[in-house]
Amino acid sequence: MVIHTDHLPRGWACLALFIALAACGEPDPVSLVATTPDDGATEVALDTAIVVEFDRPLNSVSAQLSPEAPMTHKRAARHNDHWVVEYELEQPLEPSTTYELTVGAIDTAQRFQVSFRTIDEE
């Protein structure tokens, strides 16, 4: 945003700058709309996709599983007015394990957590 204040009296120039800075404040919070697996899900397949869906686009998202399970970012795209981010597991999850997925919306410095449990061993 460019504000030209050279034609304004001194007090008005300061007021214009103050208003412009106030308008640049904190970003609006984002909402986590859905995840795959769902929060609290049980009997989750060991090769499940990890998908997070937000109510609007973001520049940067992070995701981490605990216990650790390596995954790579597959794609991010707009879908039905939401922002969907998909991750691919590098190896299957462990059976009979409760995982916690921590998702970070870096643009807004927000963190979300969901948990799920994988299927039992056969």
C-alpha positions in Angstrom: 0.0 0.0 0.0 1.4 3.4 -1.0 0.2 6.5 0.8 1.2 9.9 -0.4 1.2 12.4 2.5 3.3 15.2 1.1 0.2 17.3 0.3 -1.4 16.8 3.7 -0.8 19.1 6.8 1.6 17.5 9.3 -1.2 16.2 11.7 -3.2 14.7 8.8 -0.1 13.0 7.4 0.5 11.2 10.8 -3.2 10.3 11.0 -3.1 8.8 7.5 0.0 6.7 8.4 -1.6 5.5 11.6 -4.8 4.4 9.8 -2.7 2.6 7.1 -0.6 0.7 9.8 -3.7 -0.2 11.7 -5.3 -1.7 8.6 -2.2 -4.0 8.2 -2.7 -5.6 11.7 -2.9 -9.2 12.5 -4.2 -11.6 9.8 -7.7 -13.0 10.2 -7.7 -16.4 11.9 -8.2 -19.4 9.6 -10.5 -22.3 10.4 -9.6 -26.0 10.1 -12.6 -27.3 8.3 -11.8 -31.0 8.1 -9.0 -33.6 8.3 -8.4 -37.0 7.0 -8.4 -39.0 9.1 -11.1 -37.4 11.2 -10.3 -36.2 14.7 -11.0 -39.2 17.0 -11.1 -41.7 14.2 -10.4 -45.4 15.0 -9.5 -48.3 12.7 -7.6 -46.0 10.4 -5.8 -47.8 7.6 -2.0 -47.9 7.8 -1.6 -46.4 4.4 -4.1 -43.6 4.9 -3.8 -40.2 3.2 -3.2 -37.2 5.4 -5.4 -34.3 4.2 -6.1 -31.0 5.9 -8.8 -28.6 4.7 -8.9 -24.9 5.6 -11.6 -22.3 5.0 -9.3 -20.1 2.9 -6.0 -20.3 1.0 -2.7 -20.1 3.0 0.8 -19.4 1.9 2.4 -21.9 4.2 1.2 -24.9 6.1 3.1 -27.4 8.2 2.0 -30.9 9.4 3.7 -33.3 11.7 2.7 -36.7 13.1 3.5 -37.9 16.6 4.8 -40.6 17.1 6.9 -39.5 14.1 5.9 -40.8 10.7 7.7 -39.2 7.8 5.5 -37.7 5.2 5.9 -35.4 2.2 3.8 -32.6 0.8 1.9 -33.9 -2.2 -0.3 -30.9 -3.3 -2.3 -27.9 -2.2 -5.3 -26.7 -4.1 -8.6 -24.8 -3.9 -11.6 -27.1 -3.7 -15.2 -26.0 -3.1 -14.1 -22.6 -1.6 -11.7 -24.4 0.7 -7.9 -24.9 0.7 -7.0 -28.6 0.7 -3.5 -29.7 1.5 -2.5 -33.3 1.0 0.5 -35.2 2.4 1.8 -38.7 1.5 3.2 -41.1 4.0 6.7 -42.3 3.2 6.0 -45.6 4.9 2.9 -47.2 6.4 1.8 -46.2 9.9 2.3 -48.5 12.9 -0.7 -50.7 13.8 -2.6 -50.2 17.1 -1.1 -46.8 17.5 -2.7 -43.5 18.5 -1.2 -40.6 16.4 -1.5 -36.9 17.0 -1.5 -34.7 13.9 -0.3 -31.2 14.5 -1.1 -28.7 11.7 0.4 -25.2 11.6 -1.1 -22.4 9.6 2.1 -20.4 9.4 0.4 -17.3 7.9 -1.7 -16.8 11.0 0.6 -18.5 13.6 -2.2 -20.9 14.5 -1.8 -24.6 15.4 -4.4 -27.3 15.3 -4.3 -30.8 16.7 -6.3 -33.9 15.9 -5.7 -37.5 16.9 -6.6 -40.9 15.4 -5.9 -44.6 16.1 -4.7 -47.1 13.5 -6.2 -50.6 12.9 -5.0 -53.4 15.2 -2.5 -56.0 13.9 -4.0 -58.9 12.1 
